[in-house]
């Protein structure tokens, strides 16, 4: 499938094709009461409830300890995006599917402050449920002063919600961890990379993108590129792909088709 007009029309806020139509929207309902959004969070009408994942707070500090220096932009970006999300959707509860912090080790003072600041922002407006991710060693020691408990999973509104580094086997399930993105290649090189939501309807799996802008993840193409046990054990070519762009969320088709797209 050729999408030669994709980039030019993306830049002016419109998308259309002769054989497939792309429409950038704030959200798309993928099943009754469940919407994927351009804000990189899932919105459940019940509540309403916001589900997001992979904040990776303290990312820059962890890199500094390895000799890599970046401007301290991740936490500010996350906080700004969270403010927009809670104002826009006015949630009753917020579920964070793990990897709140980036460093596997015990959180530094700076990282603790970033986590507390972020969780307090959410607690001021909604009930907060924290799921432990594989990066969240010692997270309970950070959360105890906030009277918030981190759990391995939660069952809510007919869904199992868990981080995704382990697979409980329960379905339907909503996970993070995967950091899903797709790359659409250029005919003469280059291309674009979009973070995305995945919906594996037959398997009952919804995968949400990382909320952190610094965690774009690997481009998905074949089963070997997946890291979550649930996806690795599933037929992923049939997954519905919803790309996230600055002006909207876009239905891109099936993952097996997206990997063959060309600019």
C-alpha positions as CSV (number, residue, x, y, z in Angstrom):
1,X,0.0,0.0,0.0
2,X,1.5,3.4,-1.0
3,X,0.9,6.4,1.1
4,X,2.9,9.0,-0.8
5,X,0.7,11.9,0.4
6,X,0.9,10.9,4.0
7,X,3.6,13.2,5.2
8,X,2.6,16.3,3.3
9,X,-1.0,16.0,4.4
10,X,0.0,15.2,7.9
11,X,1.9,18.5,8.2
12,X,-1.2,20.5,7.3
13,X,-3.6,18.5,9.4
14,X,-5.4,16.4,6.8
15,X,-5.0,12.8,5.7
16,X,-6.7,11.0,2.8
17,X,-5.9,8.3,0.4
18,X,-7.5,6.8,-2.7
19,X,-7.5,3.3,-1.2
20,X,-7.6,4.0,2.5
21,X,-8.8,6.9,4.5
22,X,-7.0,8.3,7.5
23,X,-8.7,10.7,9.8
24,X,-6.9,12.3,12.7
25,X,-9.3,12.4,15.7
26,X,-9.0,13.1,19.4
27,X,-10.1,9.5,20.1
28,X,-11.4,6.4,18.5
29,X,-13.8,3.9,20.1
30,X,-12.3,0.5,19.6
31,X,-15.0,-1.4,21.6
32,X,-18.0,-0.2,23.5
33,X,-17.0,2.3,26.2
34,X,-13.2,2.0,25.4
35,X,-11.4,4.7,23.5
36,X,-7.8,5.1,22.3
37,X,-6.7,8.8,22.3
38,X,-4.1,11.1,20.8
39,X,-3.1,11.8,24.4
40,X,-1.5,8.3,24.7
41,X,-4.0,7.1,27.2
42,X,-6.9,4.8,27.1
43,X,-10.2,6.2,28.3
44,X,-12.9,4.0,29.7
45,X,-16.4,5.6,29.8
46,X,-17.0,3.8,33.2
47,X,-15.9,6.4,35.7
48,X,-14.6,7.8,33.5
49,X,-11.3,6.1,34.0
50,X,-8.0,6.9,32.4
51,X,-5.4,4.2,31.8
52,X,-1.8,5.1,31.0
53,X,1.6,3.5,31.3
54,X,5.4,3.9,31.3
55,X,6.1,7.4,32.7
56,X,9.8,6.5,33.3
57,X,10.4,9.4,35.6
58,X,14.1,10.0,36.5
59,X,15.1,8.9,33.0
60,X,17.7,11.7,32.6
61,X,19.2,11.2,36.0
62,X,19.7,7.5,35.2
63,X,21.5,8.3,32.0
64,X,23.7,10.8,33.7
65,X,25.0,8.1,35.9
66,X,26.0,6.3,32.7
67,X,27.8,9.4,31.4
68,X,25.0,10.6,29.0
69,X,23.6,14.0,29.7
70,X,20.2,15.2,28.5
71,X,18.1,18.3,29.4
72,X,15.6,17.5,32.2
73,X,12.6,17.5,30.0
74,X,10.8,14.1,30.7
75,X,9.2,14.9,34.0
76,X,8.1,18.4,32.9
77,X,6.7,16.9,29.7
78,X,4.8,14.2,31.7
79,X,3.4,16.6,34.2
80,X,2.3,19.0,31.4
81,X,0.6,16.2,29.5
82,X,-1.1,14.8,32.7
83,X,-2.5,18.3,33.4
84,X,-4.0,18.4,30.0
85,X,-5.4,14.9,30.2
86,X,-7.1,15.4,33.6
87,X,-8.6,18.7,32.5
88,X,-9.8,17.2,29.2
89,X,-11.3,14.0,30.5
90,X,-12.1,14.9,34.1
91,X,-11.5,11.3,35.3
92,X,-12.8,9.7,38.5
93,X,-9.8,7.4,38.6
94,X,-6.4,7.0,36.9
95,X,-4.7,3.7,36.5
96,X,-1.0,3.7,35.8
97,X,0.2,0.4,34.4
98,X,3.7,0.5,35.8
99,X,7.2,1.8,35.1
100,X,6.5,5.0,36.9
101,X,10.2,5.4,37.4
102,X,13.0,4.5,35.1
103,X,15.9,3.3,37.2
104,X,15.7,-0.3,38.4
105,X,17.6,0.5,41.5
106,X,16.5,2.2,44.7
107,X,15.1,5.7,43.8
108,X,17.4,8.6,44.4
109,X,16.1,11.7,46.3
110,X,15.6,13.5,43.0
111,X,13.6,10.6,41.5
112,X,11.5,10.3,44.6
113,X,10.6,13.9,44.4
114,X,9.6,13.5,40.7
115,X,7.4,10.5,41.5
116,X,5.7,12.2,44.5
117,X,5.1,15.4,42.6
118,X,3.5,13.5,39.7
119,X,1.3,11.2,41.8
120,X,0.2,14.1,44.1
121,X,-0.9,16.0,41.0
122,X,-3.2,13.1,40.1
123,X,-4.4,12.5,43.7
124,X,-5.7,16.0,43.8
125,X,-8.3,15.3,41.1
126,X,-8.9,11.5,41.0
127,X,-8.4,8.1,42.7
128,X,-5.0,6.7,41.7
129,X,-4.3,3.0,41.2
130,X,-0.6,2.0,40.7
131,X,0.4,-1.2,39.0
132,X,4.0,-2.3,39.5
133,X,6.2,-2.6,36.4
134,X,9.5,-4.3,35.9
135,X,11.3,-0.9,36.5
136,X,9.4,-0.3,39.8
137,X,11.8,-1.9,42.3
138,X,11.3,-0.2,45.7
139,X,8.4,1.8,44.3
140,X,6.3,1.1,47.5
141,X,9.0,2.9,49.6
142,X,8.4,6.0,47.5
143,X,4.6,5.7,47.6
144,X,4.1,4.9,51.3
145,X,4.2,8.6,52.3
146,X,1.4,9.2,49.7
147,X,-0.9,6.5,51.2
148,X,-0.9,4.8,47.8
149,X,-0.2,1.1,47.4
150,X,1.3,-0.5,44.3
151,X,-0.3,-3.8,43.2
152,X,0.6,-6.4,40.7
153,X,-2.6,-6.1,38.8
154,X,-6.2,-5.0,39.1
155,X,-9.5,-6.4,37.7
156,X,-11.8,-3.6,36.7
157,X,-14.8,-3.3,34.3
158,X,-14.2,-6.7,32.9
159,X,-10.5,-6.2,32.2
160,X,-7.4,-7.5,33.8
161,X,-5.0,-4.5,33.9
162,X,-1.3,-5.3,34.4
163,X,2.1,-4.0,33.3
164,X,2.8,-6.7,30.7
165,X,6.3,-7.9,31.6
166,X,4.5,-11.0,33.0
167,X,1.4,-12.6,31.6
168,X,-1.3,-13.6,34.1
169,X,-3.1,-15.4,31.3
170,X,-6.3,-13.5,32.1
171,X,-8.3,-12.0,29.1
172,X,-9.3,-9.5,28.1
173,X,-6.2,-7.7,29.4
174,X,-4.8,-4.1,29.1
175,X,-1.0,-3.8,29.2
176,X,1.8,-1.4,28.7
177,X,5.5,-2.4,28.8
178,X,5.7,-3.0,25.0
179,X,6.4,0.6,24.0
180,X,4.7,-0.1,20.7
181,X,5.6,1.9,17.6
182,X,5.5,1.3,13.8
183,X,7.8,2.5,11.2
184,X,6.6,3.4,7.7
185,X,9.5,3.2,5.3
186,X,10.3,5.6,2.6
187,X,10.6,4.4,-1.0
188,X,14.1,5.9,-1.2
189,X,15.1,5.6,2.4
190,X,14.0,7.3,5.6
191,X,10.4,7.1,6.7
192,X,8.4,8.0,9.8
193,X,8.0,6.3,13.2
194,X,4.7,6.6,15.2
195,X,3.9,5.4,18.7
196,X,0.7,3.4,18.6
197,X,-2.0,1.4,20.4
198,X,-2.5,-2.2,19.4
199,X,-5.8,-4.1,19.7
200,X,-5.5,-7.8,19.3
201,X,-9.3,-8.5,19.2
202,X,-9.2,-12.3,18.8
203,X,-6.7,-12.6,21.7
204,X,-8.4,-10.0,23.9
205,X,-5.3,-7.8,24.3
206,X,-5.0,-4.0,24.3
207,X,-1.5,-2.5,24.3
208,X,-1.0,1.1,25.1
209,X,2.0,3.3,24.2
210,X,4.4,4.8,26.8
211,X,3.3,8.2,28.2
212,X,6.9,9.3,28.3
213,X,8.0,11.1,25.1
214,X,11.5,9.7,25.6
215,X,10.4,6.1,25.4
216,X,9.6,5.6,21.8
217,X,10.4,1.8,21.8
218,X,11.3,-0.5,18.9
219,X,9.4,-0.6,15.7
220,X,7.2,-3.7,15.6
221,X,7.3,-5.9,12.6
222,X,7.5,-9.6,13.3
223,X,6.9,-11.7,16.5
224,X,10.6,-11.5,17.4
225,X,10.3,-7.7,18.0
226,X,7.8,-8.1,20.8
227,X,8.9,-8.2,24.4
228,X,5.6,-8.8,26.3
229,X,4.8,-12.5,26.8
230,X,1.2,-12.0,25.9
231,X,2.0,-10.5,22.5
232,X,4.8,-12.9,21.8
233,X,2.4,-15.8,22.2
234,X,-0.2,-14.2,19.9
235,X,-0.9,-13.8,16.2
236,X,0.1,-10.1,16.0
237,X,-0.2,-9.6,12.2
238,X,-4.0,-9.3,12.7
239,X,-3.7,-6.6,15.4
240,X,-5.4,-3.3,14.7
241,X,-2.9,-0.4,14.8
242,X,-3.8,3.1,16.0
243,X,-1.0,5.6,15.4
244,X,-0.5,8.6,17.6
245,X,0.3,11.9,16.0
246,X,0.3,15.5,17.2
247,X,-3.0,16.3,15.6
248,X,-4.9,13.0,16.2
249,X,-5.0,9.3,16.6
250,X,-5.1,7.4,13.3
251,X,-6.4,4.0,12.4
252,X,-3.6,2.5,10.3
253,X,-4.9,-0.9,9.6
254,X,-3.6,-4.3,10.5
255,X,0.0,-4.7,11.8
256,X,0.8,-7.1,9.0
257,X,-0.2,-4.5,6.5
258,X,1.4,-1.5,8.2
259,X,4.8,-3.2,8.0
260,X,4.4,-3.3,4.2
261,X,3.4,0.3,3.8
262,X,5.7,2.6,1.9
263,X,5.8,6.4,1.7
